[in-house]
Amino acid sequence: MKLHIAIGALALTLSAGANAYETGHLTCQNVGQLAAQTLLAKQSGIPYGAYLTALNEKLPAEAQVERQLAGNITAVIYQNSLMDQMRPDDAYAVFVQDCVEGQQRDQMENGQDQDDESSDRNEDDQQ
């Protein structure tokens, strides 16, 4: 039950406030790997600020989307006590699934928007 709550909270946190699940140059597998490593760091006692600083230092300055996503993942893992009960492999699976579902949602919404625009143009052409 608690794992389902954590998954729901995760999905809401990562998807909130954005229409797109942007990953920059990261794949969904990269997102999962980052989540697993972050959970392992937390469980090993590495403080949130120290981990986030080290992570930011590894990312290129121009990688703003990746930096934002990494910060969000780190915040979710460090600030959600339910994540403490997970294993790194579980975190990997949950974050990959959330990423894939988010990108599929984006594709469906973008496809729907394009279909709506095509329908509008076709209606205009018929008049």
N, C-alpha and C positions, 0 to 999 in steps of 0.2 A: 504494500500500500504506500509506504513512504517513498519507494523508488518511483512510483507513478506520479506522486506529488512533485518530486524533484524534476522529473522529466517535463511535467507540465510547466513548472516554474521556469525551467531552462528555456523551453520553447517560447514562452511569453517574453522572457527577458531578452533573448537574442533577436526576436522578431519585432519587438515593440519599437514604435517610432520610426520604422523604416518600411518603405514599400518594397524594397528589394533586399534579398539576402546576398549582400555583396561580400565576396571573399578575396577580391583582388587577384593576385597570382596564386593564392592558396587553393588547393583542391579540398574537397570534403574530407578526404583521408588525412590531409595535412591538419585540418581543423580537429579531427579526432585525435591525431597524434599529439597536438598541442594540448588538448584537454587532458589526455592521459598523463603527459609529462607534468602538467600543472597540478593535477591531483596528487601525483607522486611527490612533487615538491612540497605541497601543503602538508601531506601526511608525514613527510620527513622533517617537518619543523621549520622550513624556510619561511621567513616572514613575508607577508604580502608585498610590502613596499620593496623589499630587496629583490624578490622574484620579478616583480613588474619592471623594476629598473634594469635588471639584467636582460630581461626579454626585450625591452625597448632598445637597449644598446646593440642587440644583435640584428635588429631590423634596419634596413636602409632608410635614410631620412625621407626619401620619396615614397616609401611604402605606407602611405597614410591609411588606406583602407585596411591593410593587413594589421597595422598598428592598432587601429580602432577595434577590429575584431578580436585581436589578441587581448586587448584590455578588457573587453566585454567578457570573454571566456574566463579570464583570470578572476575578474570580479565575481562572476557567478559561482565559480568553484570555491573561492576563498570566503565569500560572504554567505554561502548557503550551507548550513550545518548538515543538511541531509546528504550532501555530497560526501561527507566524511565516511559514510557507511558503504560507499561504492569502492570497487576495485578500479585501478587504472583501465583495465580492459572494458569495464562497464562504462566508464566515462567516454572512452573512445567510441563505443557503439552508440551511445546516446547522442553524442555531438555529431557524429557522422550522419546518423538518421535525421537529426534536426536540420542539418545542413542540406541534405538531399531533398527533404520534404520542403524546405524553404525555397530552394531553387526550382523545384517542380511547381510550387505555388506561383512563383514569379513568372515562369514560362507560361503557365495557364492564363494568368492575368494579362500578360503581354500579348499572348495569342488572342485572347478575348478582345482586348483593346484594338488590335489590328483587324479582327473580324468585324467589329462594330464600325470602324472607319471605312472598311471596304463596303459594308452594307449601306452606309450613308452615301458613299460615292455612287453606288449602283442606283440608289433611289433618286439621286440628283440627275443621273444620266437618263433615267426613264421619264423624267418630267419634262 
